[in-house]
């Protein structure tokens, strides 16, 4: 059986967009949302973030690693926005230990997508965060929505 058209649409969305809204829990269990660039590690089927230790979302992820990431298609000028393709990813955040093989591979993947960030990857207060996907909710357009298990999201990423 061939790949589902919504799975292709999910992969295309993740390839087309380079930023996402990251939802984390603060120290009072309040929701905190910030914008983050993300890279795709197709070999591992994970997403990679590069975050400053000074950012609120970094401390939030260290305290509570369960996160949500919203990736949304760009708004076409003059068009309705209610059916914009989007996906909300449920994930577990894991900080890569500086100097570890995981941090080295995270840097390579990140710089493939963001070569202009090379200098930032050498700063001491920045760390790589790996997002292990737990599932997703995809809206591919009006009337085209579904929940996805983690394995299907990983398959979409590893096919990149």
N, C-alpha and C positions, 0 to 999 in steps of 0.2 A: 504494500500500500504506500502511496506517495505521501509526501509531506503535506500537512494541512495548510490551506491558504492563509489561515490566521497565524500560523507559526511563522510562515514566510513574512507576513506583515509585521509581526513582532520583531523579528531579526532586522528587517529593514528600518523600523523605527529606532531601534537601539544603535544601529550603525549611523543613521542620519542625524541623531541628536547627540551632543557631547556634554550637555549639562542636565541636571536633574534637581528636583526638590527632595531634600533629605529630611525625613522626620525622625527625631530622636526624643527621648524622654529626659527632662531635666531633673535636678535633684529633688524637686517637689512633685514628681510624676506629672508635670505639665508637659505638653507637647511643644517642641521647638522645631521649627522648619527653617532650613537654610538651603542656599544654592551650592551645588558641588559639581565640578567636572568629574566625569567618570570614564574609565577605560575598560575594555573588555579583554579578559584573559580567556581566549577561546579554548586553549589546551585544558584549562582547569574548569571551564564553565562557570567562572566567577567574574564579578565586577571589581575594579580596583579604584580606590580613591586615594588622594594625596592630601593630607590635612595638617594644619598647623596645630601644635599643642596649645596655642593661645585661643583657638576657636572654641566656642561653646559646645559645638557638636562633638568635638574630640573628647572632652571630659564626659559628656553625656554617653557616648558610645563605650567609654571605659567602664562607667558605672552600670550601664544597662545596654548590652550589645544588640538587643533586638531593634531593628530599624525598618523603616519603610522608605522606598525611593519611588518618586513619581517622575516618569519620563513622558513628555507630551509633544506631539507634533507642533510645528510652527503654525501660527495663525495666518491663513491666506487673507490678504487684504480684501475687505469688502464681502467676505464670505461668512456664513453662520459658523459659530464656534462650538455649538453643542455636541456635534458629532466628531470632534477632533480625535484622531487616533491617539491613544495613550495607554500606558501600562503602569500599574502600581505593583512594585516588587516588594515582597516580604523577605527579609534577610537577617542573617546573623553576622555582625561585624567582628572581624578578627584583626588586631594590629600585628603587622609583620615585624618581627624582631629586627632592629637595625643590623645590617651586615649579614643577615641570614640568607640562605638560598631563596627563600620566599620573598624577601625584600628585594633581592637582586632581580628576580624574575618580574616582580611587580614594577620595578623601575623601568625595565626594558619595555614591558607592555604599555606602561603609562607614556613613556617617551615616544613610542610609535604613534600614539594618538595626539600627543601634545609635545612636539619637539621643542617648542618655545619655552617649555617649563624646565629645561635641563638645569639651569642655575638653581631653581627652587628645590630641586631634588637633592642638592648638596647642603642645604641649610639644616642645622642641627635640630631645630624644633619641629620639623615636618616629619611625618611618618606615613607609611603606606598602610591602607586598611583594605582588607579583602572582604568582599561581601559574598557569603555563602547563601545561595538562594534557597528559600523555603517554600516558595509558591508565588503566584501572581494573579492579578485581576486585569484582564486586557479588554479594552474597548477599541475595536478596530473601525468603528463608524456607527451610524445609527442602526440599532437592532443587531449589532454584531459584537456581543460581549460574552466573555466566558472567564471562568476561574481555571487556573492551570496548576498542576502539581509541579513541585520543584524539578522533577526529572525532565518534564517537557520544556521548561524554561532553559535548563542546562543543555538540552539537545539543540535548542535554537541557538544558543551561544557557541556551542562547539562546532556548529556547521559554518561559522564565519571564517 
